[in-house]
Amino acid sequence: MGLINTIVHYPAQLERRVELREEFLRLGLLEAIEVTSVFLPTFPVLTYSCFQSLRLLGDSGLNTQLDVFLEELEGDKADLSWKSLNIS
């Protein structure tokens, strides 16, 4: 996750950072961050996490990197929307 954040934060251009971050999201990073459960028909009482949430691993360093990724995503999108705002 640290490598992903380094790759995404490297470009100075805001648009490029947003592009890179969105590409990781398209590859399924958000699904890996969130808990996704499916129903097991043979054991109706149980559910199985088909994507083990990265947060459930209990690694504080990893959780920090996940938070950085998501916070920077929101920050860059907000900056991008302000940049595209035409006040004239």
Beta strands, then each sheet from edge to edge (+ up, - down):
strand 1: 36-39
strand 2: 47-51
sheet 1: 1+ 2-
end
